Amino acid sequence: MEGRVSAEREVQRVSLEEEVRALAERERLNEALHDYCALRKKAAMSVESAETRQEKVWRERVTDWFYKVVDQVELERDMVYVAMNMLDRFLAVIEDTESYLRDQKKYRLAAMTCLLLSLKMCGSNAIGLRSLVKMSSGSVTQDQVLHCAKTIVRSLSWTRPLATPAAFLAKLSHILPSHARQSVLHHATFLVELSLYDPFFQAASPSDIAIAALLNAQSITHTTRAQAKHFLTSATSLTSHTNLSNLLPLRKRLNTAFLRASPTSDHTNNPSIPTTIHTIPSVPTIHTIECRVVSSDDMT
């Protein structure tokens, strides 16, 4: 009996390693594409300005709206990452980026179009073009969305499926002790969702965000230092390309966001923190969203 259990565990371990490495390879290949490179360059050159401050406010509102929409139609919340990643890459590659950062209507149009495209990529018909326009309360038209969709499709790379932080969370959480896994995953999911509100994370690798979130979640749940060290060693070994120096600033930023958003924090009335995320979700649902290549013809 013990031999059979040991053999099953070994099979599970090998399977987990293969799945995480496949995700990491997908992430690595995506990051070599032109729009991902442009996003990292934009993030590295970003300086505090009226435009960046305004973009942060708009981003928070858009992210909050995205979560409300996907919750309303009962889609995976990971869909919001797909949409925001698309928006970030689009704003990094287009020549007239500044016009989108100065014009709230253009920014909103691009954001709404990215949400619709991400739904189409992932094979969901939960929201159609007409429904989206209706949800905009008349702020955009079908023709505007279609034109914007064509621009986005032409501007971005669509050759490979997206690896998301939630996909890494789902796999890497199996490294954790079984008795602590659900609680840690619960908090890590919340932290990953928080990260989407902050442009600081837009160029960070999904695996880095996931590992940073899981490490912080272990601190929140008082996991032992030895267990956290074992997790870090195993997780970075599986993802292989994770740079440990990248994790510290991500962890600090996630910790700040968590303290500001926590119901017990003195900062819960801060208007820059979306009200819908003041309470940690009761049960995280994590699935790997498989997305396909999409064309603007899918919008009609």
C-alpha positions in Angstrom: 0.0 0.0 0.0 2.8 2.4 0.9 4.6 1.6 -2.3 1.5 2.4 -4.3 0.9 5.7 -2.5 4.5 6.6 -3.1 4.3 5.8 -6.7 1.1 7.9 -7.1 2.8 10.9 -5.5 5.8 10.6 -7.8 3.5 10.5 -10.8 1.7 13.6 -9.5 5.0 15.4 -8.9 6.3 14.7 -12.4 3.0 15.7 -13.9 3.1 19.0 -11.9 6.6 19.7 -13.1 5.7 19.1 -16.7 2.6 21.4 -16.5 4.4 24.3 -14.7 7.3 24.1 -17.2 4.9 24.1 -20.1 3.3 27.3 -18.7 6.7 28.8 -18.1 7.8 28.1 -21.7 4.6 29.6 -23.0 5.3 32.7 -20.9 8.9 32.9 -22.1 7.9 32.7 -25.8 5.2 35.4 -25.3 7.7 37.7 -23.6 9.9 37.7 -26.7 7.1 39.1 -28.9 7.2 42.7 -30.0 4.3 44.0 -27.9 5.5 42.4 -24.7 9.0 43.9 -25.3 7.3 47.3 -25.9 5.3 47.0 -22.7 8.5 46.3 -20.7 10.2 49.3 -22.3 7.3 51.5 -21.6 7.3 50.4 -17.9 11.0 51.0 -17.6 10.8 54.5 -19.0 7.7 55.5 -17.1 7.9 58.6 -15.0 5.4 60.3 -12.7 3.3 62.8 -14.7 -0.2 64.1 -15.0 -0.9 61.5 -17.7 0.3 58.6 -15.7 -1.6 59.7 -12.6 -4.7 60.0 -14.7 -4.1 56.6 -16.3 -3.9 55.1 -12.9 -7.3 56.5 -11.9 -8.9 55.3 -15.2 -7.2 51.9 -14.8 -8.7 51.4 -11.4 -12.2 52.3 -12.7 -11.8 50.1 -15.7 -10.5 47.1 -13.7 -13.4 47.5 -11.2 -15.9 47.6 -14.1 -14.3 44.5 -15.7 -14.7 42.5 -12.5 -18.3 43.6 -12.1 -19.1 42.5 -15.7 -17.4 39.1 -15.5 -19.1 38.4 -12.2 -22.4 39.4 -13.6 -22.2 37.0 -16.5 -20.5 34.4 -14.2 -17.2 34.1 -16.1 -13.8 33.3 -14.6 -12.3 36.4 -13.0 -9.0 35.5 -14.7 -10.7 36.9 -17.8 -9.9 40.4 -16.4 -6.2 39.7 -16.5 -6.5 38.7 -20.2 -8.4 41.9 -21.0 -6.0 44.2 -19.0 -2.9 42.6 -20.5 -4.3 43.2 -24.0 -5.0 46.8 -23.1 -1.6 47.4 -21.6 0.2 45.9 -24.7 -2.0 47.9 -27.1 -1.2 51.2 -25.3 2.5 50.2 -25.4 2.7 49.7 -29.1 0.5 52.3 -30.7 2.0 55.5 -32.0 -0.6 57.8 -30.5 -0.5 56.4 -27.0 -0.7 59.9 -25.5 -4.1 60.6 -27.1 -5.5 57.6 -25.2 -4.0 58.8 -22.0 -5.5 62.2 -22.4 -8.9 61.3 -23.8 -11.0 59.3 -21.3 -13.5 58.4 -24.0 -10.8 56.8 -26.2 -9.3 55.0 -23.2 -12.7 53.6 -22.2 -13.4 52.5 -25.8 -10.1 50.7 -26.0 -10.7 49.0 -22.6 -14.2 47.9 -23.5 -13.0 46.5 -26.9 -10.2 44.6 -25.2 -12.7 43.0 -22.8 -14.9 41.9 -25.7 -11.9 40.6 -27.7 -10.6 38.7 -24.7 -14.0 37.0 -24.3 -14.0 36.0 -28.0 -10.4 34.7 -27.7 -11.5 32.5 -24.8 -14.5 31.2 -26.7 -17.2 32.9 -24.6 -20.3 34.4 -26.1 -21.5 35.7 -22.7 -21.3 39.3 -24.0 -21.9 40.3 -27.6 -21.2 43.5 -29.4 -24.7 44.9 -28.9 -24.7 44.0 -25.2 -21.4 45.7 -24.7 -22.6 48.9 -26.4 -25.8 48.8 -24.3 -23.7 48.4 -21.1 -21.7 51.5 -22.0 -24.8 53.6 -21.6 -24.4 55.1 -25.0 -20.8 56.2 -24.6 -19.6 54.1 -27.5 -21.2 52.8 -30.8 -20.9 49.5 -32.5 -18.9 51.0 -35.4 -16.5 52.6 -32.9 -15.9 49.2 -31.2 -15.4 47.4 -34.5 -12.9 50.0 -35.7 -11.0 49.9 -32.5 -11.0 46.0 -32.6 -9.5 46.0 -36.0 -6.8 48.4 -34.8 -6.0 46.2 -31.8 -5.9 43.0 -33.8 -3.5 44.5 -36.3 -1.3 45.9 -33.5 -0.7 42.9 -31.2 0.8 39.4 -31.4 -1.7 36.6 -31.4 0.4 33.6 -32.1 0.4 32.0 -28.6 -2.1 31.5 -25.8 -1.6 33.7 -22.7 -0.1 32.4 -19.5 -1.9 34.1 -16.6 -0.9 34.5 -12.9 -4.0 32.5 -12.0 -2.8 29.6 -14.1 0.5 29.6 -12.3 -1.3 29.9 -8.9 -3.4 26.8 -9.7 -0.3 24.7 -10.4 2.3 26.2 -7.9 -0.2 25.9 -5.0 0.3 22.1 -5.1 3.8 22.6 -3.8 2.2 23.9 -0.5 1.4 21.5 2.4 -2.1 20.2 1.8 -3.4 21.5 5.2 -2.4 25.1 4.3 -3.1 25.1 0.6 -6.7 26.4 0.5 -6.0 29.3 2.9 -2.9 30.4 1.1 -4.5 30.1 -2.3 -7.5 32.1 -1.0 -5.3 35.0 -0.1 -2.9 34.7 -3.1 -5.9 34.9 -5.5 -7.0 38.1 -3.8 -3.5 39.6 -4.1 -3.3 38.7 -7.8 -6.7 40.4 -8.4 -5.4 43.5 -6.5 -2.4 43.7 -8.8 -4.5 44.4 -11.8 -5.5 47.8 -10.4 -1.9 48.9 -10.3 0.1 49.8 -13.5 3.2 48.9 -11.5 2.5 45.2 -12.3 1.7 45.6 -16.0 5.1 44.4 -17.3 5.7 41.8 -14.6 5.8 38.2 -15.6 2.7 36.2 -14.7 4.9 33.6 -12.9 6.6 36.3 -10.8 3.3 37.8 -9.8 2.0 34.4 -8.8 5.1 33.5 -6.8 5.1 36.9 -5.1 1.4 36.5 -4.2 1.9 33.0 -2.9 4.8 34.1 -0.7 2.9 37.0 0.7 -0.1 34.8 1.3 2.1 32.4 3.3 3.1 35.4 5.5 -0.5 36.4 5.9 -1.5 32.9 7.0 1.6 32.5 9.2 3.2 29.6 7.3 6.5 28.6 8.8 9.7 30.1 7.4 11.0 26.6 6.4 7.8 25.9 4.4 8.0 29.3 2.7 11.7 28.7 1.8 10.8 25.2 0.4 8.1 26.7 -1.7 10.3 29.5 -3.1 13.1 27.0 -4.0 10.6 24.6 -5.7 8.6 27.3 -7.5 11.7 29.1 -8.9 13.2 25.8 -9.9 10.1 24.8 -11.9 9.7 28.2 -13.6 13.5 28.2 -14.2 13.7 31.8 -15.6 12.3 33.6 -12.5 14.7 36.3 -11.3 14.7 36.4 -7.5 15.6 40.1 -7.6 12.2 40.7 -9.3 10.2 39.3 -6.5 11.1 41.7 -3.7 9.6 44.9 -5.3 6.5 42.9 -6.3 6.1 41.5 -2.8 6.4 45.0 -1.3 3.9 46.5 -3.7 1.4 43.6 -3.1 1.8 44.1 0.6 1.0 47.8 0.4 -2.0 47.0 -1.8 -3.2 44.4 0.7 -2.9 46.7 3.7 -4.8 49.4 1.9 -7.6 47.1 0.7 -7.9 45.1 3.9 -11.2 45.6 5.8 -9.1 46.0 9.0 -6.9 48.6 7.6 -7.1 52.3 8.4 -7.0 52.9 4.6 -10.2 51.2 3.7 -11.9 54.5 3.0 -9.2 55.6 0.6 -11.1 56.5 -2.6 -8.2 55.1 -4.8 -9.1 51.5 -3.5 -12.0 50.0 -5.4 -14.8 49.2 -3.0 -15.6 45.9 -4.5 -12.4 44.4 -3.4 -12.4 45.4 0.3 -13.6 41.9 1.2 -11.5 38.9 0.3 -13.5 36.5 -1.9 -14.8 33.6 0.1 -13.8 30.8 -2.3 -11.3 31.3 -5.1 -12.1 29.6 -8.3 -9.1 29.1 -10.5 -8.9 27.6 -13.9 -6.5 27.9 -16.7 -8.3 29.9 -19.5 -7.3 28.6 -22.9 -7.5 31.4 -25.5 -7.4 31.1 -29.2 -6.3 33.5 -32.0 -9.1 36.0 -32.8 -9.8 38.3 -35.6 -12.0 41.4 -35.7 -14.5 39.4 -37.8 -15.4 37.6 -34.6 -16.9 40.7 -33.2 -19.9 40.8 -35.4 
